[in-house]
Amino acid sequence: MRVEELNKYYDKLQLEYGDPTLCSIYNGGCKNNPDVCFVFMNPTGKNIASTKEWKGIRAPWIGTKNIWKLFYSIGIIDKDLFDDILSKKPNDWTEDFAKNVYDILSRNKIYVTNLGKCTQIDARPLPDRVLKQYLDLLYEEIDIVKPRKIIVFGNQVSSIFLNQKICVKSVRKQEFRMSIKENEYSVYPVFYPIGNGMRNIDLAIEDLNYILKN
C-alpha cells in the first residue's frame, strides 16, 4: 500500500472537521524508512498548499517560516535553503519551490506529517475527540513509511499518540517503545515549538539534538 492511498480518507474527514473552503494537508519527505518522522498537530490556512488553487504537494508548513528555523537549527536544512525560505513571503512559495524543499527533506531521510490532517482557518485548538479520529490512519501511515524514530510534538499529540497522559517537560529526552502492527518504534515527546509553543523552541532544539545524535 502507498501512503497516498490514505489521502481519500483524510479528505472525507476534512469535510467533517476542517474548513470547507480549504483542503487537507497530508505529509511529505522520505516515505521509505526515514530516519525520523516528525508528527505535529494539525494544519492551518497559513499553509498556502491548503487552498483549492494549489496544484502542488500538500505537505506541512508550506509558506511558513518558524518551523524551518527549527529544522535549520538541528541540521536538517542548510543555511542557503533557510535564507531562501526566510526571504519569501507566503505567496512567493511556488509549487516547484515547495517540491524542492521536500525533496531535500527526503534526501535527508526526514518525513513530516500531522496527527490531524483537517485544515482550519486559524490556530484554534482541536479537541481530543477530533484528533483521535485520525489516530488509526496515522498508525497506518507510519506502518507504511516505517521510520526509525518518531518525534511527537506537544502534550496533546504525545498523549493521544502514545495512549497515555504525557507531560513533555517531565519526560524530556525519554524514549517510549510502542508497537504498530508487527513493528516496534522508538517515540520521543518534544515541546511543541510553534505558535504559543515558540517560548519553548530552544528547549525543543536542545532535546531534538540529543535525540537525533543518540
C-alpha angles and dihedrals in degrees: 000000000000121000090235089067088073092062094085089060091048090051091054090052090049089063090052103040108013135068109284092222092059136064131233119267110222123182142283147198131052110006098182116071099320119192091235137020115199114205116196130177114258137312129257135204089267085082101087091203087073093073120103090236095059112104100178132081115317097220130148124279099011109161094015132105116199099070090052088058087059093047091048092048092056095044101254094122128027129239095259092057092041092052090048091053092047091051093057129088113216094263091049088073107100125196089251093050092050090050091050092052092052092043086059091050089049093052088050089054095246126143122192126195143145130236090226117040094189109114117220127197090239140009098276111151117257118224119246091249091064096046090048089061086069099044100092090046091051090050088051090049091052092046088057096045097038103199123196093227132017123208115198116193125219137359096279098049092041093050094048094044095048094037093231137089108275128188104188096206089059096051103039113163090000120142121222119195118214136168125229110187105312098341132083122217138195110232126190124190113216134181114274102251103195135075111356086359092067087095086067098045093107090053090048090051091049093050095044092051089053094046095046094049096048 
